[in-house]
Amino acid sequence: MNIGIFGGSFNPIHIGHLIIANFFISNFNLDQCYLVPNHKSPFKIEDQEQIADQFRLEMINLAIEGNPKLQVDTYEIEKGGISYSFETVLHFKNKFNSPNLFFLIGTDQAKKFTLWKNWETILENCYLVVARRDFEPISKDFVPNDFHNSIFFLQNPIIEISSTLIRDLVQKGKSIDYLVPEKVKNYIYRNNLYLKR
């Protein structure tokens, strides 16, 4: 069984996330891909723009509705505190009976990967899949040679959509049509999310 782990703040989830998830599922023949919204990123501890967990969860569920290969896992939210990826990987290792785990990160995260807490634990328990965020080339040298066999690169299109862009457009009263799923867009407007207080 091949299981994909796609973590992030999803604040909010957008079309770019879904396209990357689709390539992740297809390229690695995943039986399931789990979107794992974090509670608090160790790199964004003072993030003032992160909305309540429940809002983000509901938007993810709306976005993946009807796609049986995409699921949401609430482990990091339920655990609370800072979300460390090595703990999430171990959670999935325990949740499934010795699956092939594939953990997705972006090239921007790969460059700082060895700064992550217990990063070796991640590579000892799963494959690391790096999605391209820009056209800058990247090699496996962001980790020591011993771990190169655990690294794969996702052949994905570069998608210049970000959650920051969505939030900025909403704050400015501009359209977010086609940048997020229709149900997510309606949810954002209905709940007055991302408006300046």
N, C-alpha and C positions, 0 to 999 in steps of 0.2 A: 504494500500500500504506500503510495506516494502522497505525502502531506506537505502543503505549502503554508508558510507563516509569513504574513504581510502585516507588519506593525506600523503604527504611526499615530498622529494625533487626529487625523481625519476631521479637521476643524475648518470647513466641512469636507466631507467626501466629495469628490468631483469626477468628471469624465476621465481625466488623466489617470486617476487611481484605478478605475474600472478597466481601462485599456491595458494598463500595465498588468493588472491581475489576469486579464484574458491571455496575454502573451505568456505570462508565468505558467498558467495552467496548461496551455498548449505546448510550449517548448519543453516542459519537464514532465509531461504526461501525468499531471496531478489528479489524484482521485478527489481531493478536496483542497481548497485554498481558504485558510482562515484569516479574516481581517481582525487584527488585535488592536483596538484603540487603547492608547496608554492612559494612565491616570495622571502621571506627572513625569515628563521627560527629565533625565538627569542633566540634559544640556539646555533645557528651557524652564528652569525652576521658577523664574520670575515672570513667566508668560501670563500677561494680564488679559490677553485676548482669547484665552481658552474658555469656552462656554461649558455649562454643566455637562457632566458625563451623559446624563439621560438624553439630552438633545442630540449629542453626537451619535449615540447608539441608535436612536430612532431614525436618524438620517441614513446611517449605514444600512439598517434593515430595509428602509424604503428603496435604497439604491440597488440592493442585491436581490430584491424580491423577484421570484420567478427563475433564479439561476441556482439550480441545485448544487453546483460545484463550489459556490461561494457561500461561506458561513461566517458568522461573527463569533468571536470567543471573548468573553468578558473577564478573563482571568486577571489582567492587570488592573482593571477598574475595581473588581471585587477585592483584590489584595490591598489596594490603596497605597499611599506613599509613593516613593519614586519607583518608576518602572524600569527594571534592569532586564535587558534582553536575555542574559544567561539564565535567569530564573524562568523566563517564559519558555525558553527552549527545553529546560528540564521539566516544566509542567507538561509540555506536549509529549516529551519522551515517556513520561509516566502515564499520560492519558491514553496513549495508543500502544499496542503490543509491538514493540520494535519496528516502527515504520521507517521508511526513508524520509527524513525530515529535510526540507529545503527552506532556508531562512532568507528572505528577500531584503536587500538594502539598496540604497542608491550610491552612485559613484561619489557623491559628496560625503556620505557617511563612511564609505570604504576608506577614504583618505585619513580618517580619524579613528579607524576601527581599533587599532591597538591601544587607544586611550580608553576604550570601553572597559567597564568593570568585568573582570574574569572573562575576557574575550576568548581565551584559549578553551574555556568550557563550551562555548558556542561551537567552535570548530571541531571539538572532540565528539560532539553529539549530533551534528547535522552538517549538511552542505550549505555553503554560503553562496547565494546567487546575487550578483551585482547588476542592477539595472542602470542603463545609461541615463544620465540627467542632462548631459551636454555633449558636445562633439569632441571634447578633450580626451585623448587616448588614456587608458589606464591599464596597467599590467597587474599580475598577481603579487608584485613585489611589496604591496602594502602590508603583507604578512611574511614571516620567515618561510624559507623554502620548505621546511617540514610540513607546512600546512597547504602547500600549493594544490595538492590533489583534492582538497575540500572546496576549492573555489571554482565557480562557474560564472560566465557572463551571459546575461539575458540579451538576446537580439531583439531589442524593442525600438519603436520610433521615439524620437525626442519630442516630448509634449510640453509645450511652454504654458502650462496651466498650473497654478499653485493655489493652495488654500488662502494664502496671503492675498493673492489677486482677487479671489472671490470676495473676501471680507472687505477689501478696499472698494470694490465696485459697489457692494451693498451699501457701505457707509456713504458713498458719493451719490447714491440714488441711481446708479447706472445699471443697465441690463446684465443679467447673468444667464440669459437664454443660451442653451446649448453647451454651457460650461459645467453645469450640474444636471443630473436627471430632473425631469419635470416635477416629479413628486418631492424631490429634495428642495427645489426652488420654491415650490408652494409652501413647504414646511418652514423654510427660512422666513418668508414673508408673513406667514400666518402667526409665527411666534416672535416676530420682531427681533430676530437674531442679528447680531453684528452691527447694530445701529449704535452710534456714539451715545454714551450716557450723559 
